């Protein structure tokens, strides 16, 4: 429950800060935010279930989800850059910032789940 609240708060703050910080939002601002939010939440809850039902597979599946996430997000960024070459730098920068913070939250909460 706390994870969901933190992620929802982060998403809302991202919109508020984004509207305030950018003169013009990156063209894929909302799409990127939704993708990273849903991806983070989906992977987190999947891994929490894996930890409960098959704890021996947690580490392998965590590493696999990281690999799949990098491939999927890499493909997404390539599509964004291809679709909007003029806005590529802002879209890529925004993606990296959002990815970093959401992944940091995911790792923090997964670490707490695994160690307690």
KEVOKOL-184893 format. One record per atom (N, C-alpha, C): residue in one letter; z, x, y; residue number from 1. Coordinates in Angstrom, 1 decimal. Example, Ala and Ser with C-alpha at 12.3 -4.5 7.8 and 13.67 -1.06 7.14 Angstrom:
BEGIN
   rest        z        x        y    nr
      a      7.8     13.2     -5.7     1
      a      7.8     12.3     -4.5     1
      a      7.8     13.2     -3.3     1
      s      7.1     12.8     -2.2     2
      s      7.1     13.7     -1.1     2
      s      7.9     12.9      0.0     2
# end
This chain:
BEGIN
   rest        z        x        y    nr
      x      0.0      0.8     -1.2     1
      x      0.0      0.0      0.0     1
      x      0.0      0.9      1.3     1
      x      0.8      1.9      1.2     2
      x      0.9      2.8      2.4     2
      x     -0.4      3.5      2.6     2
      x     -1.1      3.9      1.6     3
      x     -2.4      4.6      1.7     3
      x     -3.4      3.6      2.4     3
      x     -3.4      2.4      2.0     4
      x     -4.4      1.4      2.5     4
      x     -4.1      1.2      4.0     4
      x     -2.8      1.2      4.4     5
      x     -2.5      1.0      5.8     5
      x     -2.9      2.2      6.6     5
      x     -2.7      3.4      6.1     6
      x     -3.0      4.6      6.8     6
      x     -4.6      4.7      7.0     6
      x     -5.3      4.4      5.9     7
      x     -6.8      4.5      6.0     7
      x     -7.3      3.4      7.0     7
      x     -6.8      2.2      6.9     8
      x     -7.2      1.2      7.9     8
      x     -6.9      1.6      9.3     8
      x     -5.7      2.2      9.5     9
      x     -5.3      2.6     10.9     9
      x     -6.3      3.8     11.3     9
      x     -6.6      4.7     10.4    10
      x     -7.5      5.8     10.7    10
      x     -8.9      5.2     11.1    10
      x     -9.3      4.2     10.4    11
      x    -10.7      3.6     10.7    11
      x    -10.6      3.0     12.1    11
      x     -9.6      2.2     12.4    12
      x     -9.5      1.6     13.7    12
      x     -9.4      2.6     14.8    12
      x     -8.6      3.6     14.6    13
      x     -8.4      4.7     15.6    13
      x     -9.7      5.4     15.8    13
      x    -10.5      5.6     14.7    14
      x    -11.8      6.3     14.8    14
      x    -12.7      5.5     15.8    14
      x    -12.7      4.2     15.6    15
      x    -13.6      3.3     16.5    15
      x    -13.1      3.4     17.9    15
      x    -11.8      3.3     18.1    16
      x    -11.2      3.3     19.5    16
      x    -11.5      4.7     20.2    16
      x    -11.2      5.8     19.4    17
      x    -11.4      7.1     20.0    17
      x    -12.9      7.4     20.2    17
      x    -13.7      6.9     19.2    18
      x    -15.2      7.1     19.3    18
      x    -15.8      6.4     20.5    18
      x    -15.4      5.2     20.8    19
      x    -15.9      4.5     22.0    19
      x    -15.4      5.2     23.2    19
      x    -14.2      5.7     23.2    20
      x    -13.7      6.4     24.4    20
      x    -14.3      7.8     24.6    20
      x    -14.5      8.5     23.5    21
      x    -14.9      9.9     23.5    21
      x    -16.4     10.1     23.7    21
      x    -17.2      9.3     23.2    22
      x    -18.7      9.4     23.2    22
      x    -19.2      8.6     24.3    22
      x    -20.1      9.2     25.1    23
      x    -20.8      8.4     26.1    23
      x    -21.7      7.3     25.4    23
      x    -22.4      7.9     24.4    24
      x    -23.2      7.0     23.5    24
      x    -22.8      7.3     22.1    24
      x    -22.5      6.3     21.3    25
      x    -22.0      6.6     19.9    25
      x    -23.2      7.1     19.1    25
      x    -22.9      8.0     18.2    26
      x    -23.9      8.4     17.2    26
      x    -24.6      7.2     16.6    26
      x    -25.9      7.3     16.3    27
      x    -26.6      6.2     15.9    27
      x    -26.1      5.6     14.5    27
      x    -25.5      6.4     13.7    28
      x    -25.0      6.0     12.5    28
      x    -23.4      6.0     12.5    28
      x    -22.9      5.7     13.6    29
      x    -21.4      5.7     13.8    29
      x    -20.7      4.8     12.8    29
      x    -21.1      3.5     12.9    30
      x    -20.4      2.5     12.1    30
      x    -20.7      2.6     10.6    30
      x    -22.0      2.9     10.3    31
      x    -22.4      3.1      8.9    31
      x    -21.6      4.3      8.2    31
      x    -21.5      5.4      9.0    32
      x    -20.8      6.5      8.5    32
      x    -19.3      6.2      8.2    32
      x    -18.7      5.5      9.2    33
      x    -17.3      5.2      9.1    33
      x    -17.1      4.2      7.9    33
      x    -17.9      3.2      7.7    34
      x    -17.8      2.3      6.6    34
      x    -17.9      3.0      5.3    34
      x    -19.0      3.9      5.2    35
      x    -19.2      4.6      4.0    35
      x    -18.1      5.5      3.6    35
      x    -17.6      6.3      4.5    36
      x    -16.5      7.2      4.2    36
      x    -15.2      6.4      3.9    36
      x    -15.0      5.4      4.6    37
      x    -13.7      4.6      4.4    37
      x    -13.8      4.0      3.0    37
      x    -14.9      3.3      2.6    38
      x    -15.0      2.7      1.3    38
      x    -15.0      3.7      0.2    38
      x    -15.7      4.8      0.4    39
      x    -15.7      5.9     -0.5    39
      x    -14.3      6.5     -0.8    39
      x    -13.6      6.7      0.3    40
      x    -12.2      7.3      0.1    40
      x    -11.3      6.3     -0.6    40
      x    -11.3      5.1     -0.2    41
      x    -10.5      4.1     -0.8    41
      x    -10.8      3.9     -2.3    41
      x    -12.1      3.8     -2.6    42
      x    -12.6      3.6     -4.0    42
      x    -12.2      4.7     -4.9    42
      x    -12.4      5.9     -4.4    43
      x    -12.0      7.1     -5.2    43
      x    -10.5      7.2     -5.4    43
      x     -9.8      7.0     -4.3    44
      x     -8.3      7.0     -4.4    44
      x     -7.8      6.1     -5.5    44
      x     -8.2      4.8     -5.4    45
      x     -7.6      3.8     -6.4    45
      x     -8.1      4.1     -7.8    45
      x     -9.4      4.6     -7.9    46
      x     -9.9      5.0     -9.2    46
      x     -9.0      6.1     -9.8    46
      x     -8.8      7.1     -9.0    47
      x     -8.0      8.2     -9.5    47
      x     -6.5      7.9     -9.8    47
      x     -6.0      7.0     -9.0    48
      x     -4.6      6.5     -9.3    48
      x     -4.6      5.8    -10.7    48
      x     -5.6      5.0    -10.9    49
      x     -5.6      4.3    -12.2    49
      x     -5.8      5.3    -13.4    49
      x     -6.6      6.3    -13.2    50
      x     -6.8      7.3    -14.2    50
      x     -5.5      8.0    -14.5    50
      x     -4.8      8.3    -13.4    51
      x     -3.5      9.0    -13.6    51
      x     -2.5      8.2    -14.4    51
      x     -2.6      6.9    -14.2    52
      x     -1.7      6.0    -15.0    52
      x     -2.1      5.9    -16.4    52
      x     -3.4      5.7    -16.6    53
      x     -3.9      5.4    -18.0    53
      x     -4.2      6.6    -18.8    53
      x     -4.8      7.6    -18.2    54
      x     -5.2      8.8    -18.9    54
      x     -4.9     10.1    -18.1    54
      x     -3.6     10.4    -18.0    55
      x     -3.2     11.5    -17.1    55
      x     -3.8     12.8    -17.5    55
      x     -4.2     13.0    -18.7    56
      x     -4.8     14.3    -19.1    56
      x     -6.2     14.5    -18.6    56
      x     -6.8     13.4    -18.1    57
      x     -8.2     13.5    -17.6    57
      x     -8.2     13.5    -16.1    57
      x     -7.0     13.4    -15.4    58
      x     -7.0     13.3    -14.0    58
      x     -7.7     14.5    -13.3    58
      x     -7.3     15.7    -13.7    59
      x     -7.9     16.9    -13.0    59
      x     -9.4     17.0    -13.2    59
      x     -9.9     16.7    -14.4    60
      x    -11.3     16.8    -14.6    60
      x    -12.1     15.7    -13.8    60
      x    -11.5     14.5    -13.8    61
      x    -12.2     13.4    -13.0    61
      x    -12.1     13.6    -11.5    61
      x    -11.0     14.2    -11.1    62
      x    -10.8     14.5     -9.7    62
      x    -11.9     15.5     -9.2    62
      x    -12.1     16.5    -10.0    63
      x    -13.2     17.5     -9.7    63
      x    -14.5     16.9     -9.8    63
      x    -14.8     16.0    -10.8    64
      x    -16.0     15.3    -10.9    64
      x    -16.3     14.4     -9.7    64
      x    -15.2     13.7     -9.2    65
      x    -15.4     12.8     -8.0    65
      x    -15.7     13.7     -6.8    65
      x    -15.1     14.8     -6.7    66
      x    -15.5     15.7     -5.5    66
      x    -16.9     16.1     -5.6    66
      x    -17.4     16.5     -6.8    67
      x    -18.8     16.9     -6.9    67
      x    -19.8     15.7     -6.6    67
      x    -19.5     14.5     -7.1    68
      x    -20.3     13.4     -6.9    68
      x    -20.3     13.0     -5.4    68
      x    -19.1     13.1     -4.8    69
      x    -19.0     12.7     -3.4    69
      x    -19.8     13.7     -2.6    69
      x    -19.8     14.9     -2.9    70
      x    -20.5     15.9     -2.1    70
      x    -22.0     15.6     -2.2    70
      x    -22.5     15.3     -3.5    71
      x    -23.9     15.0     -3.7    71
      x    -24.3     13.7     -2.9    71
      x    -23.5     12.7     -3.1    72
      x    -23.8     11.4     -2.4    72
      x    -23.8     11.5     -0.9    72
      x    -22.7     12.1     -0.4    73
      x    -22.6     12.2      1.1    73
      x    -23.7     13.2      1.6    73
      x    -24.0     14.2      0.8    74
      x    -25.1     15.1      1.2    74
      x    -26.4     14.3      1.3    74
      x    -26.7     13.5      0.4    75
      x    -27.9     12.7      0.4    75
      x    -27.9     11.7      1.6    75
      x    -26.7     11.1      1.9    76
      x    -26.6     10.2      3.0    76
      x    -26.9     11.0      4.3    76
      x    -26.3     12.2      4.5    77
      x    -26.6     12.9      5.7    77
      x    -28.0     13.3      5.8    77
      x    -28.7     13.7      4.7    78
      x    -30.1     14.0      4.8    78
      x    -30.9     12.8      5.2    78
      x    -30.6     11.6      4.7    79
      x    -31.3     10.4      5.1    79
      x    -31.1     10.1      6.6    79
      x    -29.8     10.3      7.1    80
      x    -29.5     10.1      8.5    80
      x    -30.3     11.1      9.4    80
      x    -30.3     12.3      9.0    81
      x    -31.0     13.4      9.8    81
      x    -32.5     13.1      9.8    81
      x    -33.0     12.7      8.6    82
      x    -34.5     12.4      8.5    82
      x    -34.8     11.1      9.4    82
      x    -34.0     10.1      9.4    83
      x    -34.2      8.9     10.1    83
      x    -34.1      9.1     11.6    83
      x    -33.1      9.9     12.0    84
      x    -32.9     10.1     13.5    84
      x    -32.7     11.5     13.8    84
      x    -33.9     12.3     13.8    85
      x    -33.8     13.7     14.1    85
      x    -33.2     14.1     15.4    85
      x    -33.4     13.2     16.4    86
      x    -32.9     13.5     17.8    86
      x    -31.4     13.4     17.8    86
      x    -30.8     12.5     17.0    87
      x    -29.4     12.3     17.0    87
      x    -28.7     13.0     15.8    87
      x    -29.4     13.9     15.1    88
      x    -28.9     14.5     13.9    88
      x    -27.7     15.3     14.2    88
      x    -27.6     16.0     15.3    89
      x    -26.4     16.9     15.5    89
      x    -25.2     16.0     15.7    89
      x    -25.3     15.0     16.5    90
      x    -24.1     14.1     16.7    90
      x    -23.7     13.3     15.4    90
      x    -24.7     12.9     14.7    91
      x    -24.4     12.1     13.5    91
      x    -23.7     13.1     12.4    91
      x    -24.3     14.3     12.3    92
      x    -23.7     15.2     11.4    92
      x    -22.3     15.7     11.8    92
      x    -22.1     15.9     13.0    93
      x    -20.8     16.3     13.5    93
      x    -19.8     15.2     13.3    93
      x    -20.2     14.0     13.6    94
      x    -19.3     12.8     13.4    94
      x    -18.9     12.7     12.0    94
      x    -19.9     12.8     11.1    95
      x    -19.7     12.7      9.7    95
      x    -18.7     13.7      9.2    95
      x    -18.9     15.0      9.6    96
      x    -18.0     16.0      9.2    96
      x    -16.5     15.8      9.6    96
      x    -16.4     15.3     10.9    97
      x    -15.0     15.1     11.4    97
      x    -14.4     13.9     10.6    97
      x    -15.1     12.8     10.4    98
      x    -14.5     11.7      9.7    98
      x    -14.3     12.1      8.2    98
      x    -15.2     12.8      7.6    99
      x    -15.0     13.2      6.2    99
      x    -13.8     14.1      6.1    99
      x    -13.6     15.0      7.0   100
      x    -12.4     15.9      6.9   100
      x    -11.1     15.1      7.0   100
      x    -11.0     14.2      7.9   101
      x     -9.7     13.5      8.1   101
      x     -9.4     12.5      7.0   101
      x    -10.5     11.8      6.5   102
      x    -10.3     10.9      5.5   102
      x    -10.0     11.6      4.1   102
      x    -10.7     12.7      3.9   103
      x    -10.4     13.4      2.7   103
      x     -9.1     14.1      2.7   103
      x     -8.6     14.5      3.9   104
      x     -7.3     15.1      4.0   104
      x     -6.2     14.0      3.6   104
      x     -6.4     12.8      4.1   105
      x     -5.5     11.7      3.8   105
      x     -5.5     11.4      2.3   105
      x     -6.7     11.3      1.7   106
      x     -6.8     11.1      0.3   106
      x     -6.1     12.1     -0.5   106
      x     -6.3     13.4     -0.2   107
      x     -5.7     14.5     -0.9   107
      x     -4.2     14.4     -0.8   107
      x     -3.7     14.2      0.4   108
      x     -2.2     14.1      0.7   108
      x     -1.6     13.0     -0.2   108
      x     -2.2     11.8     -0.2   109
      x     -1.6     10.7     -0.9   109
      x     -1.8     10.9     -2.5   109
      x     -2.9     11.5     -2.9   110
      x     -3.0     11.8     -4.3   110
      x     -2.0     12.8     -4.7   110
      x     -1.8     13.8     -3.9   111
      x     -0.8     14.8     -4.2   111
      x      0.6     14.2     -4.4   111
      x      0.9     13.3     -3.5   112
      x      2.2     12.6     -3.6   112
      x      2.3     11.8     -4.9   112
      x      1.2     11.1     -5.2   113
      x      1.2     10.3     -6.5   113
      x      1.4     11.2     -7.7   113
      x      0.7     12.3     -7.7   114
      x      0.7     13.1     -8.9   114
      x      2.0     13.9     -9.1   114
      x      2.6     14.3     -8.0   115
      x      3.8     15.1     -8.1   115
      x      5.1     14.3     -8.2   115
      x      5.0     13.0     -8.0   116
      x      6.2     12.1     -8.1   116
      x      6.2     11.2     -9.2   116
# end
